[in-house]
Amino acid sequence: MASVYIPAFRFARKLFVIQHNCCCNSARHVSYQKTFKFNDLEMELATPDQLKPKPSVSSLVFGKHFTDHMLTIEWSAAEGWATPRITPLQPLQIHPAAKVLHYALELFEGMKAYRGEDGQIRLFRPELNMARMNNTAGRVVLPNFDGPELVQCIKRLVAVDQEWVPHSTASSLYIRPTLIGTEPTLGVSASNNAVLYVILGPVGPYFASGFKPVSLLADPQYVRAWRGGCGFAKMGSNYAPTVMVQKVAEKQDLQQVMWLYGPDHEITEVGTMNIFCHLATEDGGRELVTPPLDGIILPGVTRQSILDLARQWGEFTVSERVLTMAEFIQASRQGRVLEMFGAGTACIVCPVERVRYGEEDVQIPTPEGPASLTHRFLDTLMDIQYGRVEHPWSQPID
């Protein structure tokens, strides 16, 4: 059976407010010229023989399964953005000299679609992913685009492959928008050609062990990012160098890496997640601390959501500030470390039970039930994501 092109149905566009957060947490204006448009979307649906069997929810792991279709949008400096196209999932065809292969001119995002108990499929704060994607594109001189237009295209892609969204509130559909420089020329320079594509895949828990506390290696000889660099950007060149350090941690029977920076050994991130520490203050109060967006830290969507929720609750001090290992260890010895957890799209939140720093193993409480702030954030965010409560952060797929 031959594939057919189907023009996208015309839907009324929804308005999105996009917060353009750069590495120093200030706003910048992005000009969208000759951007692609959702209303121009073309679709080439997979034929029956191209459709793949869907895995059972119980067998889902992170990043191993992919749906039947993908979204692709080409760009050139001469002609701008081409027409968005949904097609059967297929390999990319790029030249061996493509800049992405030699100089890492690329970036990506991580998002999810959730099927609620009511059967409705929803995205979670996609405008923040679009803002971060555009900011990262500016850092590697790849083209910007109109975020709401891409969100509409992604919604249509999810709708096409909606049967891949797990019928489970313990699983979800992972969404991976990616932008790569494809100009086939050697030489470190901006790429005059690019491809933006989006692939989808059903996922189970990010960690095979599920929602269990993890142990961390905090070794100052390994650095993930530095001020003036691109730690704030979500691109592959920030991740590849961390794989070896992860292996170092695993050899010590530790599960993740706590990334430190500078002579004071500032705590920055944990694994591929943002980090939070819940402290009892010396004056008897409580404080939730996470590092500031000063160029080292990735502005995570889950990070921002936790900060927003905590400030709405108004029950304790919420601080975006530097937390050094010296302060952390002193607070631990004084019994003032109440909890520590990582936060990210893939896992939502992940409690930390132990940190190895030099010769010392710092034990961290991991409370359960109502006493656990980690669990409270997890439950609140999942209630929003799976539609158990109505919330403006949750955007239904039409």
MORAGI-V552388 format. One record per pair of residues at least 6 apart in sequence whose C-alpha atoms are under 8 Angstrom apart, sorted by sequence separation. I is the first residue (numbers start at 1). J is the second residue. D is the distance in whole Angstrom. If there is no record, write none. Layout:
BEGIN
I/J/D + I/J/D
END
This chain:
BEGIN
20/26/8 + 21/27/6 + 22/28/7 + 75/81/4 + 99/105/6 + 100/106/6 + 115/121/4 + 116/122/8 + 137/143/6 + 138/144/7 + 166/172/6 + 205/211/8 + 225/231/5 + 249/255/6 + 250/256/8 + 260/266/5 + 261/267/7 + 268/274/8 + 269/275/5 + 280/286/4 + 281/287/7 + 291/297/7 + 293/299/7 + 310/316/8 + 331/337/6 + 343/349/4 + 355/361/6 + 356/362/6 + 366/372/7 + 369/375/7 + 370/376/7 + 383/389/6 + 384/390/7 + 20/27/5 + 21/28/7 + 74/81/6 + 75/82/6 + 114/121/5 + 115/122/7 + 137/144/6 + 165/172/6 + 166/173/7 + 224/231/7 + 231/238/7 + 249/256/6 + 260/267/5 + 261/268/7 + 268/275/7 + 279/286/6 + 280/287/6 + 311/318/7 + 342/349/6 + 343/350/6 + 354/361/7 + 355/362/5 + 368/375/7 + 384/391/6 + 387/394/7 + 19/27/7 + 20/28/6 + 73/81/7 + 74/82/5 + 113/121/6 + 114/122/5 + 165/173/5 + 183/191/5 + 230/238/8 + 249/257/7 + 259/267/6 + 260/268/6 + 278/286/7 + 279/287/5 + 310/318/7 + 341/349/6 + 342/350/5 + 354/362/5 + 355/363/7 + 20/29/7 + 73/82/6 + 74/83/8 + 113/122/5 + 114/123/7 + 164/173/7 + 182/191/7 + 183/192/6 + 246/255/8 + 258/267/7 + 259/268/6 + 260/269/8 + 278/287/6 + 279/288/6 + 328/337/8 + 341/350/5 + 342/351/6 + 354/363/5 + 355/364/8 + 384/393/7 + 385/394/6 + 55/65/8 + 73/83/6 + 74/84/8 + 113/123/5 + 134/144/5 + 181/191/5 + 182/192/8 + 183/193/5 + 246/256/6 + 258/268/7 + 259/269/5 + 278/288/5 + 279/289/8 + 341/351/4 + 342/352/7 + 353/363/6 + 354/364/6 + 384/394/6 + 73/84/5 + 112/123/6 + 113/124/7 + 134/145/7 + 181/192/8 + 182/193/5 + 183/194/7 + 246/257/6 + 258/269/6 + 259/270/6 + 277/288/6 + 278/289/6 + 307/318/7 + 340/351/6 + 341/352/5 + 353/364/5 + 72/84/6 + 73/85/6 + 111/123/8 + 112/124/7 + 181/193/6 + 182/194/5 + 245/257/7 + 258/270/4 + 259/271/7 + 276/288/7 + 277/289/5 + 339/351/8 + 340/352/5 + 352/364/7 + 353/365/6 + 71/84/7 + 72/85/5 + 111/124/8 + 134/147/8 + 181/194/4 + 182/195/7 + 225/238/8 + 257/270/6 + 258/271/6 + 276/289/6 + 277/290/7 + 339/352/8 + 340/353/8 + 353/366/6 + 71/85/6 + 72/86/6 + 180/194/5 + 181/195/7 + 224/238/7 + 256/270/7 + 257/271/5 + 276/290/5 + 352/366/7 + 52/67/8 + 71/86/4 + 72/87/8 + 111/126/7 + 179/194/7 + 180/195/6 + 256/271/5 + 275/290/6 + 276/291/8 + 351/366/7 + 52/68/7 + 70/86/6 + 71/87/7 + 131/147/7 + 179/195/6 + 180/196/7 + 274/290/8 + 275/291/8 + 51/68/6 + 69/86/7 + 70/87/6 + 130/147/5 + 179/196/4 + 224/241/8 + 50/68/8 + 69/87/5 + 70/88/6 + 111/129/7 + 130/148/8 + 178/196/6 + 179/197/6 + 224/242/7 + 69/88/4 + 70/89/5 + 110/129/8 + 177/196/7 + 178/197/5 + 68/88/6 + 69/89/4 + 70/90/8 + 109/129/7 + 127/147/7 + 130/150/8 + 177/197/6 + 178/198/6 + 68/89/5 + 127/148/7 + 130/151/8 + 177/198/4 + 46/68/7 + 67/89/7 + 176/198/5 + 177/199/7 + 46/69/7 + 175/198/7 + 176/199/5 + 222/245/7 + 268/291/6 + 274/297/8 + 351/374/7 + 45/69/8 + 109/133/7 + 127/151/8 + 175/199/6 + 176/200/6 + 267/291/7 + 274/298/7 + 340/364/7 + 350/374/8 + 108/133/7 + 126/151/7 + 175/200/5 + 246/271/8 + 339/364/6 + 349/374/7 + 107/133/7 + 174/200/6 + 175/201/7 + 274/300/7 + 338/364/7 + 339/365/6 + 173/200/7 + 174/201/5 + 293/320/8 + 337/364/7 + 338/365/6 + 339/366/6 + 11/39/8 + 173/201/6 + 174/202/6 + 268/296/7 + 269/297/7 + 288/316/7 + 292/320/5 + 337/365/7 + 338/366/8 + 339/367/8 + 349/377/8 + 10/39/6 + 107/136/7 + 173/202/4 + 174/203/6 + 268/297/7 + 274/303/6 + 287/316/6 + 288/317/6 + 289/318/6 + 290/319/6 + 291/320/5 + 292/321/5 + 349/378/6 + 8/38/8 + 9/39/7 + 107/137/7 + 172/202/6 + 173/203/6 + 286/316/5 + 287/317/5 + 288/318/5 + 289/319/5 + 290/320/5 + 291/321/5 + 292/322/7 + 332/362/7 + 348/378/7 + 8/39/6 + 106/137/8 + 171/202/7 + 172/203/6 + 285/316/7 + 286/317/6 + 287/318/6 + 288/319/6 + 289/320/6 + 290/321/6 + 291/322/5 + 332/363/8 + 8/40/7 + 171/203/6 + 172/204/7 + 217/249/6 + 285/317/8 + 287/319/7 + 289/321/7 + 290/322/8 + 291/323/7 + 332/364/8 + 7/40/7 + 8/41/5 + 171/204/5 + 216/249/7 + 290/323/8 + 329/362/7 + 339/372/8 + 341/374/7 + 348/381/8 + 7/41/6 + 8/42/6 + 106/140/7 + 170/204/7 + 171/205/7 + 289/323/8 + 339/373/8 + 340/374/8 + 7/42/5 + 8/43/7 + 105/140/6 + 170/205/8 + 224/259/6 + 226/261/7 + 339/374/8 + 6/42/6 + 7/43/6 + 106/142/8 + 166/202/7 + 223/259/6 + 224/260/8 + 225/261/8 + 5/42/6 + 6/43/5 + 105/142/8 + 142/179/8 + 164/201/8 + 165/202/6 + 217/254/6 + 222/259/7 + 223/260/6 + 5/43/5 + 6/44/6 + 50/88/8 + 142/180/8 + 164/202/6 + 216/254/6 + 217/255/8 + 222/260/7 + 223/261/6 + 4/43/8 + 5/44/5 + 142/181/7 + 215/254/5 + 216/255/6 + 217/256/6 + 218/257/6 + 219/258/8 + 220/259/7 + 4/44/5 + 5/45/8 + 214/254/8 + 215/255/5 + 216/256/5 + 217/257/5 + 218/258/5 + 219/259/7 + 220/260/5 + 303/343/6 + 3/44/6 + 4/45/7 + 42/83/7 + 44/85/8 + 45/86/7 + 46/87/7 + 214/255/6 + 215/256/6 + 216/257/5 + 217/258/6 + 218/259/6 + 219/260/7 + 220/261/7 + 302/343/6 + 303/344/7 + 3/45/6 + 41/83/6 + 42/84/6 + 43/85/6 + 44/86/6 + 45/87/6 + 46/88/5 + 158/200/8 + 214/256/7 + 216/258/6 + 218/260/7 + 302/344/5 + 3/46/7 + 40/83/6 + 41/84/5 + 42/85/5 + 43/86/5 + 44/87/5 + 45/88/6 + 301/344/7 + 302/345/6 + 3/47/7 + 40/84/7 + 41/85/6 + 42/86/6 + 43/87/6 + 44/88/7 + 121/165/8 + 154/198/8 + 300/344/7 + 301/345/7 + 2/47/7 + 35/80/7 + 36/81/5 + 41/86/8 + 113/158/8 + 220/265/6 + 300/345/8 + 1/47/7 + 34/80/6 + 35/81/6 + 36/82/6 + 37/83/7 + 38/84/7 + 302/348/7 + 34/81/6 + 36/83/6 + 37/84/7 + 36/84/7 + 119/167/8 + 142/190/7 + 141/190/6 + 142/191/7 + 115/165/6 + 140/190/8 + 141/191/8 + 114/165/7 + 115/166/7 + 117/168/8 + 143/194/8 + 113/165/7 + 114/166/8 + 115/167/6 + 116/168/8 + 117/169/7 + 142/194/7 + 279/331/8 + 115/168/7 + 116/169/7 + 115/169/7 + 216/270/8 + 114/169/8 + 267/322/7 + 281/336/7 + 266/322/6 + 267/323/6 + 280/336/5 + 114/171/8 + 115/172/7 + 266/323/6 + 267/324/6 + 279/336/6 + 280/337/6 + 114/172/5 + 266/324/4 + 267/325/7 + 279/337/5 + 280/338/7 + 113/172/6 + 114/173/6 + 265/324/6 + 266/325/6 + 278/337/6 + 279/338/5 + 112/172/6 + 113/173/5 + 264/324/6 + 265/325/6 + 277/337/7 + 278/338/5 + 279/339/7 + 112/173/5 + 113/174/7 + 232/293/8 + 264/325/7 + 265/326/8 + 277/338/8 + 278/339/5 + 112/174/5 + 113/175/7 + 264/326/8 + 277/339/6 + 278/340/6 + 111/174/6 + 112/175/5 + 232/295/5 + 277/340/4 + 110/174/7 + 111/175/5 + 231/295/6 + 232/296/6 + 234/298/7 + 276/340/6 + 277/341/7 + 110/175/6 + 111/176/7 + 230/295/7 + 231/296/4 + 232/297/5 + 233/298/6 + 275/340/7 + 276/341/5 + 109/175/8 + 110/176/5 + 229/295/7 + 230/296/7 + 231/297/6 + 232/298/4 + 275/341/6 + 276/342/6 + 109/176/6 + 110/177/7 + 227/294/7 + 228/295/7 + 229/296/7 + 231/298/6 + 232/299/6 + 275/342/5 + 276/343/8 + 75/143/8 + 108/176/7 + 109/177/5 + 227/295/5 + 274/342/5 + 275/343/6 + 84/153/8 + 108/177/6 + 109/178/6 + 226/295/7 + 227/296/6 + 273/342/5 + 274/343/5 + 108/178/4 + 226/296/6 + 273/343/5 + 274/344/7 + 86/157/7 + 107/178/6 + 108/179/6 + 225/296/5 + 273/344/5 + 306/377/7 + 106/178/7 + 107/179/5 + 270/342/6 + 272/344/8 + 106/179/6 + 107/180/7 + 269/342/8 + 106/180/4 + 105/180/6 + 106/181/6 + 105/181/5 + 100/180/6 + 100/181/5 + 71/153/8 + 99/181/6 + 100/182/6 + 71/154/8 + 98/181/7 + 99/182/6 + 98/182/5 + 99/183/6 + 102/186/8 + 98/183/5 + 99/184/6 + 103/188/7 + 71/157/7 + 97/183/8 + 98/184/4 + 99/185/7 + 105/191/8 + 70/157/7 + 95/182/7 + 97/184/5 + 98/185/6 + 99/186/7 + 69/157/7 + 94/182/7 + 95/183/8 + 96/184/7 + 97/185/6 + 98/186/8 + 95/184/6 + 97/186/6 + 69/160/8 + 139/230/8 + 69/161/7 + 99/191/7 + 68/161/7 + 67/161/7 + 139/233/8 + 136/232/8 + 67/164/7 + 136/233/5 + 258/355/8 + 135/233/7 + 136/234/6 + 136/235/7 + 132/233/8 + 133/234/7 + 132/234/8 + 30/134/8 + 19/127/8 + 18/127/5 + 19/128/7 + 36/145/7 + 57/166/7 + 17/127/7 + 18/128/6 + 21/131/7 + 22/132/8 + 35/145/5 + 36/146/8 + 54/164/7 + 57/167/8 + 89/199/8 + 16/127/7 + 20/131/5 + 21/132/7 + 35/146/6 + 38/149/5 + 57/168/7 + 63/174/8 + 18/130/8 + 19/131/6 + 20/132/7 + 32/144/7 + 33/145/8 + 37/149/6 + 38/150/7 + 41/153/7 + 18/131/6 + 22/135/6 + 31/144/8 + 32/145/6 + 36/149/7 + 37/150/8 + 21/135/7 + 30/144/7 + 32/146/6 + 38/152/6 + 57/171/7 + 78/192/8 + 20/135/7 + 38/153/6 + 77/192/5 + 76/192/6 + 77/193/6 + 76/193/4 + 75/193/6 + 76/194/6 + 74/193/8 + 75/194/5 + 74/194/6 + 75/195/6 + 74/195/4 + 75/196/8 + 73/195/6 + 74/196/6 + 72/195/7 + 73/196/5 + 72/196/6 + 73/197/6 + 72/197/4 + 109/234/7 + 71/197/5 + 72/198/7 + 108/234/6 + 70/197/7 + 71/198/5 + 107/234/6 + 108/235/6 + 70/198/6 + 71/199/7 + 107/235/4 + 108/236/8 + 18/147/8 + 70/199/5 + 106/235/6 + 107/236/6 + 69/199/7 + 70/200/7 + 106/236/7 + 69/200/8 + 16/148/6 + 67/199/8 + 104/236/7 + 15/148/7 + 66/199/7 + 67/200/6 + 104/237/6 + 14/148/8 + 66/200/6 + 67/201/5 + 66/201/4 + 67/202/8 + 65/201/5 + 66/202/7 + 214/350/7 + 216/352/8 + 64/201/8 + 65/202/6 + 213/350/6 + 214/351/6 + 215/352/6 + 218/355/7 + 63/201/7 + 65/203/8 + 212/350/7 + 213/351/5 + 214/352/5 + 215/353/6 + 216/354/6 + 217/355/6 + 218/356/6 + 219/357/6 + 13/152/8 + 63/202/8 + 64/203/8 + 211/350/7 + 212/351/7 + 213/352/5 + 214/353/6 + 215/354/5 + 216/355/5 + 217/356/5 + 218/357/5 + 219/358/7 + 62/202/8 + 63/203/6 + 206/346/6 + 207/347/7 + 211/351/8 + 213/353/5 + 214/354/7 + 215/355/6 + 216/356/6 + 217/357/7 + 218/358/8 + 62/203/5 + 205/346/8 + 206/347/5 + 215/356/8 + 60/202/7 + 61/203/5 + 62/204/6 + 205/347/7 + 60/203/5 + 61/204/5 + 62/205/6 + 60/204/5 + 61/205/6 + 62/206/5 + 59/204/8 + 60/205/8 + 61/206/7 + 62/207/8 + 57/204/7 + 61/208/7 + 213/366/7 + 132/299/8 + 129/301/7 + 128/301/6 + 125/301/8 + 23/232/5 + 22/232/8 + 23/233/8 + 169/386/7 + 112/345/8 + 111/345/7 + 110/345/7 + 110/346/8 + 159/397/7 + 158/397/8 + 159/398/8 + 156/397/8 + 155/397/6 + 155/398/8 + 124/385/6 + 123/385/7 + 122/385/7 + 122/386/7 + 122/387/8 + 120/387/8 + 25/293/6 + 125/393/5 + 24/293/6 + 25/294/7 + 116/385/8 + 117/386/7 + 118/387/8 + 124/393/6 + 125/394/6 + 23/293/6 + 24/294/5 + 116/386/4 + 117/387/7 + 124/394/5 + 125/395/7 + 23/294/6 + 24/295/6 + 114/385/6 + 115/386/6 + 116/387/5 + 117/388/7 + 123/394/6 + 124/395/6 + 23/295/4 + 114/386/6 + 116/388/7 + 122/394/6 + 123/395/5 + 23/296/8 + 122/395/5 + 123/396/6 + 23/297/8 + 122/396/4 + 123/397/7 + 121/396/6 + 122/397/6 + 23/299/8 + 120/396/7 + 121/397/6 + 120/397/7 + 21/299/8
END
